[in-house]
Amino acid sequence: MQTSLRSDGDAEYAGFKLRSQFVTPPSFHEHWRLGLNVEVSLLPETYDRDRWGSELRPIIAWENADWLFALNPIVDTQR
């Protein structure tokens, strides 16, 4: 559940987001990591005219003892 602090100092309900993240275990590969972040949201019309939204974030990363390179693009949908 989300809240918003308005400019007049009052807080109000600002929507609901359900988020889950799936990631391969360290034993998957010595250097590669794969994952997926999934989100579904329902927001009040005052914050988003479309109200329903979803988001997919595929995650791919390569790492060693000195470096971590990660790609995490956002695929966004709205109704």
N, C-alpha and C positions, 0 to 999 in steps of 0.2 A: 504494500500500500504506500502511496506517495502523498506527501503534503506539500503545500506551497505557502511560503510566507509572503503575504501581500505587502504592498507599500504602506498600508495603514497600520501594519504591525500584527494583523490577524492572520491566523493560519487556517487553511481550509483543505479539504480532501481534493487531491489532484490526480487520482486515478489508481489503477492497479496494473502491475506488471508481474508476469510469471516468467522466470528466467532459469534455464538449466544449462550446464556446461558439461560436455563430455570430452575427455582427454585420454590419449593412449597412456598406458603405464610406462615407467622408465625402462622396463624390460622389453618393450616393443622393439626398440632399435637403439643402438649406442648413441647416435647423433640426431636422429629425426624424431619429431613430436608432431602428432596430428590431433586436431580437436574440432569441436563444433559448439558454438554458443547459440542457443535458441531462445527467443523471447516472443511472448504474446502480450499485448497490452490493450486495456480498455480505459480510455480517458474521458473525463467530462467534456461536453461540447465546448465549454468556455476555453479549454486548453487545446483541443484539436477537433476541428469540424468533422473529420472522418471517424473519430472516436476509436474504432478498432484498428490495430496495427500489429505487425509482426516483423521479426528481424532474424536473419540467419547470419552468423559470422563464422565462416570456415577459418580454421587456424592451421598454419603449417609453419614449423620452425626447425632450424638446424642449429645445433650448439656443440661446442667443445669446451675445453677448460678455459679458453680465453675469449670466445665470442659466442654471441647468440644473435641469430638472424631470424626474424619472424615476419610473417605476412598474415594480416588479419583484416581482410576487406569486409565491408558491410553490404549485405543484400537486404534492402528494406522494401516492404510492401505496405500499401495502405488501401483501404476499401472505400 
